[in-house]
Amino acid sequence: MIIVCQKCRTRFHLDDDATDKSSFVVRCTVCDHLFSAFKPNRVQEITFLDLDHVRQDHANDHVMTISNRKGGVAKTTTCLNLGVSLALHNKKVLLVDFDAQANLTLSLGQKQQPTFYDAQKAIGKPLDDFIIETKYPHLWLLPSGRNMVLLNKLYFGARHFEYMLKDRLNTVKDQFDFILIDTPPSIEYYTLNALTASNRVLIPCQCDYLSTHGVDQVMQLIRLIRKKANPLIKPRILFTMLDQASNSSRLILSKIKDLYQGQTFSTVIEMDGALKEAQILSMPAIHYSQKSVAGTQYIELAKEIIASLGDSLQPAS
């Protein structure tokens, strides 16, 4: 490891085995300055099932990432309610909670379940062993939990780290009509893996000024992913939490539609108190209340997505 004196900027080489402590105090032999030094974390080498195949294989059109750099735009709400809506159309749906906060897992009333991190540590076991059936017909979950934070610490920056999720999902993708991946509001290990694994990106965008910046950041990242790992990735924007009574909300909706022509969903999700009430009870909106405005709009969104796939949507095995 390389240690740099904070005072005179002299660089020293210290063997990694010189100490087993993550932080320690050293004295500079040049200027006699005493300062704290930190042992760098080493990324771990990744074990893949079939790296060559997964790098050449195009991502599946039925694998969709829900992503936005900005928080509070209904990413998890959309993942849950869209997944349930697709399941109501008799589609087999796998929800992948790829956010260490585990909000999607908690929204389905689950906790302390094995996660993708556990699946990666037990590479010899099939991913099916870590997928659980929810109480809703045709809906399955790959849960998240506290140990998911270790994925970023151990593997971010490792060689080909962005293919980890795709490598494992390739073993189960034919079992489901749709795989929806919930991601955190950040651009790091989790989001990069999700975008590499999916050909479709749904970008929830609240109809306010600040949310548009999150859309821009995801679009920039998608352009990078196209060049590096996933040339067929296609984004579409979903407007969420629309306040029909707000002139500013309607104005922003109109401007974003003009800016991203052909890249927005026709369906719009409106403000609906039933969504928040359903979250408290760990329920999808349409199961909480059949009169939920947002719940019925998510069902319309599912119809729009199914129709957009047309003949390419074959029943899962």
N, C-alpha and C positions, 0 to 999 in steps of 0.2 A: 504494500500500500504506500501511497505518497502522502506525506504530511508537510504542510506549508506553515512556517512560522508567521503568526499574525502580525508581528512587529517588523521584522526585516525581510520577510517574504522569501527566505531561504527554503529550498525544497529538500526534503530528506526522504530516502527510501527505507521503509521499515518492513521486515518480513511479516507476513500475515500471521505466522505462528508465534510472533513475539509476545502476544497477549491474547487471552481469550475473552477479555472484557470489551463491551461495545463502545465504552468511552473511558478515557484515561488521561492523566496529566503528564506532560513531557516538558523538558527544558531545552531550549535552543542552544546548541554548542557554539553558535556564532555570536549572538547578542545576549545570551543568558536569560532570555525572556521565558517565563513560565506560562504555559497555556494548555487548554483542553483540546484533545484530539478525539476523533471518532472513527471507529472501524467501519468501513463501508459495507453495506449489505451486498451480497453476491447473488445474482439471479440464478435460479436453479435451471438445469437443463430439462427440457420437456420431453416426455415420452409420448409419441404419437402412435395411433393405431396404423395409419397408412398416410404418411405425410405427402408422398409423391402423388398419390391419387387425389387427395383433398386439395392440393394446390392446383391441379389441372381441372378438377371437376367444377363446373359452373354451379353456383348456389341455386337452390330450388326456388321457383317463383311463389311457392306456397309457404315459404318461410319469410316472416315479416318482422322487422324490428320497429319498436315504438321508441322514438328518440327525440329529444330536444335538449339543447344545452341549458335552457332556463328551467328552473323548477316551478312547481305549482301550476302547470298547464294541463293537467289531467292525463299524464302518461299512464300511470298505473290504473287509474279509473278506466281509461280507454282500453288498455290491454285486457282487463277483467271483463268489462261489459261487451266489448267486441267478441272476445272469446266465447262468452256465454251465448251471445246472439248467433254466432256461427254454429255453435252446438245445437241451438234451437232449430236450426235448418238441417239437422241431422248430419252435420259434419264432425268428424273426429278431430278434436283440437287439443294440442299440447301447449300449455302456457309455460314459458321458461322465465323464472324470476332470476334475472342476472344483475340484480342490484343488491349490494350488501345490506341495505336497510331493510330488505325483506318485506316491503309493504304489500306486494302482491300476495305473498305467502300468507301474511297475516289477514289480508282481506278475504282469503278463502278459509279462515278459521284454523290455519295450520301453524305450528311452531315446533321448534326442536326436531326437525326432520333432517335426514341426510341431504346434502346439497351437491352442487356440481363440483365443489372442492373435494368432497368425499369421493365422488365418482372419479375424479382425476387422480387422486391418491391410490385408488383401487382400480388401476387401469385394466386389470385382467377381468374385472366383472362387467357384464353388459350394462349399458345405461338404463335399460328397463328396470333394473333393480333399484334405481334411485327415483323413478317416476312413480307418483302416487295418483290414484284415482280420486277425484273430488266427489262431492255428494251430488253434483249436477251431471246429468246424463251426457255422455260423449265428450267430457271435459277432463283432462289430466293436467298434472302440475309437476314440474321439476323445481323443487323448492329452493329458497335461499335461506341463509342464516348468518350468524356472527362470523363463522370461519371463512366466509366468502371474501372478507377483506384480505386474507392471506394470498389470494390469487394475484392481486395487484402487487403486493410486496415481494412475492417469490418469483413471479414470471414476467412482469412488465419489463420489456426490453430484451428478454431472452430471444434467441434465434427462432423466428417463425411463430412467436407467441400469439399472433393474431389469428392463427388457424386452430387454436385449441377447441373452441366451441364447435366450429364446423366439423372438425374431425370426429367428435363424439355424436353430434346430431345426424351425421351421415348414416349412422348405424340404425337410426329409428325413424328417419324422415318418411319412409314408405309406409309406416304404420298410421300416419296421420294425414288428414286433408289439409290442415293448417298448423303451423307452428308459429306462435307469437312470442317475441322476446321483449321483456320489459328491461329498460336500461336506466342507469342513474343520470342525473343532470350534469354530466361531466364528459370530457373527452380523454379517455385513458384506456386501460386494459379492457374493461367491460364493454364499452361502446364500440371500440375497434374490433373486438371479437364478434360482437353481434352484427355489425355491418358487413363484416367479411363472410358471415354465415348466411346472409339473407339477400335475396334479389330485390326485395321490396322494403321501403322505409316509409312508415307512417309518422309524420311530424305533427303532433298536436300543437296548435297555436291558439292561445287565448287572444281574443280580439282587443289587445291593447298594444301600445307603442313598444314597450320593452320586449314583448314576446317576439316581435319581428326580428330582433337581433339574434335570438336563439335559433330561429329558422335559418338566417344567413350563415351562422357558424356551422350548423349541421350540413347545409348545402356545400360549404367549402370543404368539409371533411369528406363528404361523399365524392366530390371531384378527385380528392386524393386517393380514396379507396378504389375508385375506378382505374386509376393509373397503376396502382400497386398490387391489388389482390382480387378485385371483383368488378370487371368491366361492365357487367350487365345490371348493376344495381340501379333501381329506379325509385325516386322519392315522390311522395304526394303529401300535401298538406291537408290536415283536418282542422277545421275551425271549431274550437271548443269554448264553452262557457259564454256563449253569445248572449248579450243583453239586448233584446229586440227594442227596448225602450230607449237605448242609448244611441244618440246620433254619432258619437265618436267611435263606438264599436262598429256600427254599420259602415262608417267611412273607412276604417282600417281594413275591414273585411273586403270592401271594394278595391282598395289600393293593392292589397296583397294578391287578390285574384288577377288584377291587371299585371302585376309584376311577375307572377308565376303562372302565366296562362297555360292551361293544359296540365298543370301539376297540382291541382286542388280537387278534393272530393266535392261532389254536388251536395252530399249530405252535410248538414251543419248541426253541431250539438249545442243546444241552448242551455242557459242557466236553469237549474232545476234543484230545488231544495231536497227532492227525494234522493238525489245522488249522495248528498252528505248524510242524510238519515240512514241510507242503506249501508254506507261505509261504517257507521257506528255499530251496526248489527252484523258486520262482515258478510254482506249480501250484495249481489248484483242488483242494479236498480230495477230491472224488469221483474225480478223475483220478489223484490220488496213491494213494488206497486205496479200493477199492470197499466195504471193510468199515468205512470211516470213519463213525462215528455221526453226527457233525455233517453230513458230506457227504450222507448219506441224508435227514437232516432238512431240509436245504436243498431237496432234490428234492421233499419233501412240501410245503414252503412254496411252491414253484413251482406245484404242483398246486392248492393252496389259492387262490393268486392267480388262476390261470387260471379256476378254477371260479367265483370271485367276480365275474368279468367276464361270464360266461355268453355270451349271444347278442351282446353288444356287441364281442366279440373277433372281428374279421374278419381273414383272412389278409392280410399285407402285400403290396403290389404288387411 
